[in-house]
Amino acid sequence: MDARDVPETIENVYGSRSYATEYSKLDWGGTYHLIARDLPTILRENVPPGHALDFGCGTGRSTRLLKDLGYHAVGMDISEAMVTIARDLDPQGEYVVVENGNYSTLPVDKFDLILSCFPFDNIPTAEIKLAILQDLRKLLLPAGVFVNVVSSPEIYRHEWATFTTAPFPENRLAQSGDVVRIITTTFADSPVCEDILFDEASYRHLYNQSGFRVVAKHEPLGHNDDGVEWRTETTIAPWVIWVLSGNS
């Protein structure tokens, strides 16, 4: 599939109330444990606690993690359904709904840290990804850090503690920019999620275009002592954690 064939929006479950309710039940178990295990150390090594924006906060799981780590965190999302649940789960937290591409309600040069856990998996085109990165860079302080947690292309080709891609063998032929499908096995009714595969070379090009500098790239693997019944996670990384500087 040519990148031009990817629709501006794709059919998905992320914005529905029923999906938001199921999503709110996710903790940092299973395959997600790899992020919860490694992210605190990565953040501690790159940006001390300060003002943080959780871009695409969903139901607030990552926002609450930031707060637990000592950051003054604001969660933002384009899904009213997700943010409503985030506020219910964390009444003392700060959560905002923004229109897609309109971050004018957020302060410029404010944040020490912007964290994004998974939203870039679902942004349809490289052009839209680039525009969002350029806007997010404006929200960072000059010495600010952007941490972008994304799915590895391999997550769509294997079986995992928390996900299955077995019903979608076509994923194995997908190229960067193609639509891929995955199912979270812990969800009721196992809804199909559509994402956009984006490989390392594509991300590096995108970061360079947007003025970000890659500081580090982490690919966490499962350990035998993690207390999780791993499937593929000990040999293939399902996630990529990019650490980016706004000072190019």
C-alpha positions in Angstrom: 0.0 0.0 0.0 1.4 3.4 -1.0 1.3 6.0 1.8 -1.0 8.0 -0.3 -3.6 5.2 -0.1 -3.8 5.4 3.7 -7.0 7.3 4.7 -6.8 10.4 6.7 -8.8 8.6 9.4 -9.2 4.8 9.7 -12.0 2.8 11.0 -11.1 2.0 14.6 -12.4 1.3 18.1 -10.3 3.8 20.1 -13.0 6.5 20.3 -15.9 4.4 21.3 -17.3 4.4 24.8 -17.3 0.6 25.0 -13.7 0.4 24.0 -12.7 3.2 26.4 -14.4 1.2 29.2 -12.4 -1.9 28.3 -9.2 0.1 27.8 -9.6 1.6 31.3 -9.2 -1.9 32.8 -5.7 -2.3 31.4 -2.9 -2.2 33.9 0.8 -2.5 33.2 0.7 -6.3 33.2 1.4 -8.8 30.4 3.3 -7.3 27.4 2.8 -3.8 28.9 5.0 -4.8 31.8 8.1 -4.1 29.6 7.2 -0.4 29.5 6.3 -0.1 33.2 9.5 -1.9 34.1 11.9 0.2 32.0 10.2 3.6 31.5 10.9 4.9 35.1 14.6 4.4 34.7 14.6 5.9 31.2 12.8 9.0 32.4 15.0 9.3 35.5 18.1 9.3 33.4 16.9 11.9 30.9 14.6 14.4 32.6 14.1 15.1 36.3 10.5 15.5 37.6 8.9 18.7 36.4 6.0 19.6 34.2 4.9 16.8 31.9 2.3 16.4 29.1 0.9 13.0 28.4 0.0 13.2 24.7 -2.8 10.8 23.9 -3.4 9.9 27.5 -6.4 7.6 26.8 -8.0 6.7 30.1 -5.0 8.1 32.1 -2.9 5.0 32.7 0.3 6.7 31.6 -0.6 10.0 33.2 -1.1 8.3 36.6 2.3 6.6 36.1 4.0 10.0 35.5 2.3 11.4 38.7 3.5 8.4 40.7 7.1 9.2 39.4 6.8 12.8 40.7 5.9 14.7 37.6 3.2 17.4 37.5 1.3 15.7 34.7 -1.4 16.9 32.4 -3.2 14.3 30.3 -4.6 15.2 26.9 -6.5 13.2 24.3 -8.9 13.8 21.4 -11.3 11.2 22.7 -14.0 12.6 25.0 -14.9 9.0 26.0 -11.4 8.3 27.1 -10.9 11.5 29.0 -14.2 11.2 30.8 -13.1 7.9 32.2 -9.6 9.3 33.0 -11.2 12.0 35.1 -13.4 9.4 36.9 -10.4 7.3 37.7 -8.3 10.2 38.8 -10.6 13.1 40.1 -7.6 15.1 41.3 -5.8 14.8 38.0 -5.7 17.3 35.1 -7.1 16.0 31.8 -8.0 18.0 28.7 -9.8 17.2 25.5 -8.4 18.8 22.4 -9.5 18.9 18.8 -7.3 16.9 16.5 -4.4 19.1 15.6 -5.4 22.1 17.7 -3.2 22.5 20.8 -3.8 26.2 21.3 -5.2 25.6 24.8 -1.8 24.2 25.9 1.0 26.5 26.9 4.0 27.0 24.6 7.5 26.4 26.0 6.0 24.9 29.2 6.8 21.2 29.5 10.0 19.5 30.7 8.7 16.2 29.3 6.2 15.1 26.8 5.3 11.4 26.9 3.4 9.7 24.2 2.5 6.0 24.8 1.1 4.5 21.6 -0.8 7.3 19.9 1.6 7.4 17.0 0.7 3.8 16.1 -2.7 5.1 15.0 -1.9 8.4 13.3 -2.7 7.7 9.6 0.0 9.4 7.5 3.6 10.6 7.8 2.4 14.1 7.0 0.1 14.1 10.0 2.7 12.6 12.2 5.1 15.3 11.1 2.7 18.1 11.8 1.9 16.8 15.3 5.6 16.4 16.1 6.3 20.0 15.0 3.4 21.2 17.2 4.5 19.2 20.2 8.1 20.5 19.9 6.7 24.0 20.4 5.2 23.0 23.8 8.6 21.8 25.1 11.0 23.9 27.1 14.3 24.5 25.3 15.9 21.6 27.2 12.8 19.5 27.2 12.6 15.8 26.3 10.0 13.9 24.2 9.6 10.2 24.9 7.7 8.4 22.2 6.6 4.8 23.0 5.5 3.0 19.8 4.9 -0.5 18.6 7.7 -2.3 16.9 6.8 -3.5 13.4 7.4 -7.0 14.9 4.4 -6.7 17.2 2.1 -7.2 14.2 3.8 -10.4 13.1 4.0 -12.6 16.3 2.1 -13.8 19.3 2.4 -12.1 22.7 1.3 -12.4 26.3 -1.3 -9.7 25.7 -1.9 -9.6 21.9 -2.6 -11.9 19.0 -2.0 -11.2 15.3 -2.7 -14.8 14.1 -5.9 -13.9 12.3 -4.0 -11.4 10.2 -1.2 -13.2 8.2 -1.2 -10.3 5.8 0.5 -8.2 8.5 3.7 -10.1 7.7 3.8 -8.5 4.2 3.1 -5.0 5.5 5.5 -2.2 4.7 6.0 1.1 6.5 2.9 3.1 6.1 0.5 0.1 5.6 -2.5 -0.6 7.8 -2.0 -3.6 10.2 -4.4 -5.3 12.6 -4.0 -6.6 16.1 -6.2 -7.9 18.9 -5.8 -7.3 22.6 -6.7 -10.7 24.0 -7.6 -9.5 27.5 -10.5 -7.4 26.1 -14.1 -8.6 26.1 -15.2 -9.5 22.6 -11.6 -9.0 21.4 -12.2 -6.0 19.1 -9.8 -5.6 16.2 -7.6 -2.5 16.3 -6.2 -1.0 13.1 -2.8 0.7 13.3 -0.3 2.0 10.8 3.0 0.1 10.7 6.0 2.6 10.9 9.5 1.3 10.8 12.8 2.6 12.4 14.0 4.3 9.2 10.6 6.1 8.8 10.7 7.3 12.4 14.3 8.6 12.2 13.5 10.5 9.0 10.4 12.0 10.7 12.2 13.1 13.8 14.9 14.7 11.6 12.3 16.5 9.6 10.5 17.8 12.7 13.7 19.1 14.4 14.0 16.4 17.1 17.3 14.7 17.8 17.4 11.1 18.8 19.1 10.7 22.1 18.4 7.0 22.6 16.4 4.1 21.4 15.3 1.3 23.7 13.8 -2.0 22.8 12.8 -3.8 26.1 12.9 -7.6 26.2 11.2 -9.9 28.7 13.3 -11.4 31.5 12.7 -14.8 33.1 12.3 -13.2 36.5 9.6 -10.7 35.4 6.8 -12.9 36.7 5.1 -12.8 33.3 4.3 -15.8 31.2 6.1 -14.5 28.1 5.6 -15.8 24.6 7.8 -13.9 22.1 8.8 -11.1 24.4 12.1 -12.6 25.6 13.6 -12.7 22.1 11.8 -10.0 20.1 10.9 -6.5 21.4 7.3 -5.5 20.9 7.9 -1.9 21.8 10.3 0.8 20.9 10.9 3.7 23.4 12.4 6.7 21.6 14.1 9.4 23.7 14.2 12.7 21.7 15.6 16.1 22.4 13.9 19.3 21.2 17.3 20.8 20.6 18.3 19.6 17.2 
